[in-house]
Amino acid sequence: MAEPDPFAGLGLALARLRERAGFSTQTQASEALKIDKGQLSRWENESPRPTLDNLGRVLGGYGATVSDLAVALGDVSASTTTADRGATYQELIESMAEAIRRVERRQDETESRLERLEKDLRRTSG
């Protein structure tokens, strides 16, 4: 049996967070966040979903946290039938934490490479 998608309902959850942030329309939100309205619309329709970087940008623009997103996803999940619910809050938070850890590892690797390049540049020019 396939694992439930812990991010099922992400688009609707993003729309709810947008409205909670005081943006009644995607146009208002896209202008404030400097994100293309069409892209924001696609994310709210989950076609495709935002990258983790873009998800963080949207959450930051809405003044929302990962916990707020987890609650919004749980609310979306709770509004579906029991058979369609998917992941629990704990599973969702664990999935999001792992995704954030992956992004942080990539960021650390990039910063480490950048530091090595800067060190090499100082050696060759100094």
C-alpha positions in Angstrom: 0.0 0.0 0.0 1.3 3.5 -0.9 2.4 5.8 1.9 0.1 8.7 2.4 1.3 12.1 1.1 2.1 14.2 4.2 1.8 17.3 2.0 -1.6 16.5 0.5 -3.7 19.7 0.7 -0.6 22.0 0.7 -2.2 24.3 -1.9 -5.4 24.8 0.2 -3.3 25.2 3.3 -1.3 27.9 1.6 -4.5 29.7 0.5 -5.8 29.6 4.1 -2.5 31.0 5.4 -2.6 33.7 2.7 -6.1 34.7 3.8 -5.1 34.6 7.5 -2.2 37.0 6.6 -4.8 39.5 5.3 -4.4 38.9 1.6 -7.9 38.2 0.3 -6.6 37.7 -3.3 -3.6 36.0 -4.8 -2.9 39.3 -6.6 -2.5 41.2 -3.3 -0.2 38.5 -2.0 1.9 38.2 -5.1 2.5 41.9 -5.2 3.5 42.0 -1.5 5.7 39.0 -1.8 7.1 39.9 -5.3 6.1 36.5 -6.6 4.4 36.0 -10.0 0.7 35.7 -9.5 0.5 32.8 -11.9 3.2 31.0 -9.9 1.4 31.6 -6.6 -1.8 30.3 -8.2 -0.1 27.2 -9.4 1.3 26.5 -5.9 -2.2 26.9 -4.4 -3.4 24.4 -6.9 -0.4 22.1 -6.2 0.6 22.1 -9.9 3.5 22.1 -9.2 4.2 22.5 -5.5 6.6 25.2 -4.4 10.3 24.3 -3.7 11.3 24.4 0.0 13.1 27.7 -0.7 9.9 29.2 -2.2 7.7 27.7 0.5 9.9 29.4 3.1 9.6 32.7 1.2 5.8 32.4 1.1 5.6 31.4 4.8 7.8 34.3 5.7 5.8 36.7 3.6 2.6 35.5 5.4 4.2 35.8 8.8 3.6 32.1 9.2 5.8 29.3 10.7 6.3 25.7 9.8 4.0 24.9 12.8 1.3 27.2 11.3 1.6 25.3 8.0 1.4 22.0 9.9 -1.8 23.2 11.6 -3.3 24.4 8.3 -2.4 21.1 6.6 -4.1 19.3 9.6 -7.2 21.5 9.2 -7.3 20.7 5.5 -6.8 17.0 6.3 -9.5 17.1 9.0 -12.0 18.5 6.5 -11.7 15.5 4.3 -13.2 12.1 5.0 -11.4 9.8 7.4 -10.2 7.5 4.6 -8.6 10.4 2.8 -6.9 12.0 5.8 -3.3 10.9 5.1 -0.6 11.7 7.5 -0.9 12.6 11.2 0.5 15.8 12.6 3.5 14.0 13.9 4.2 12.4 10.5 3.8 15.8 8.8 6.1 17.5 11.3 8.7 14.8 10.9 8.5 15.0 7.1 8.8 18.8 7.2 11.7 18.6 9.7 13.6 16.2 7.4 13.0 18.4 4.4 14.3 21.4 6.3 17.4 19.4 7.5 18.1 18.5 3.8 17.9 22.1 2.8 20.2 23.1 5.8 22.7 20.4 4.8 22.8 21.8 1.3 23.2 25.3 2.6 26.1 24.2 4.9 27.8 22.4 2.0 27.4 25.5 -0.2 28.8 27.7 2.6 31.7 25.3 3.1 32.5 25.4 -0.6 32.3 29.1 -0.7 34.7 29.4 2.2 37.2 27.1 0.5 36.9 29.2 -2.7 37.4 32.5 -0.8 40.4 30.9 1.0 41.9 29.8 -2.4 41.3 33.2 -3.9 43.1 35.0 -1.0 46.0 32.6 -1.4 46.4 33.1 -5.1 45.9 36.9 -5.0 47.8 37.6 -1.8 
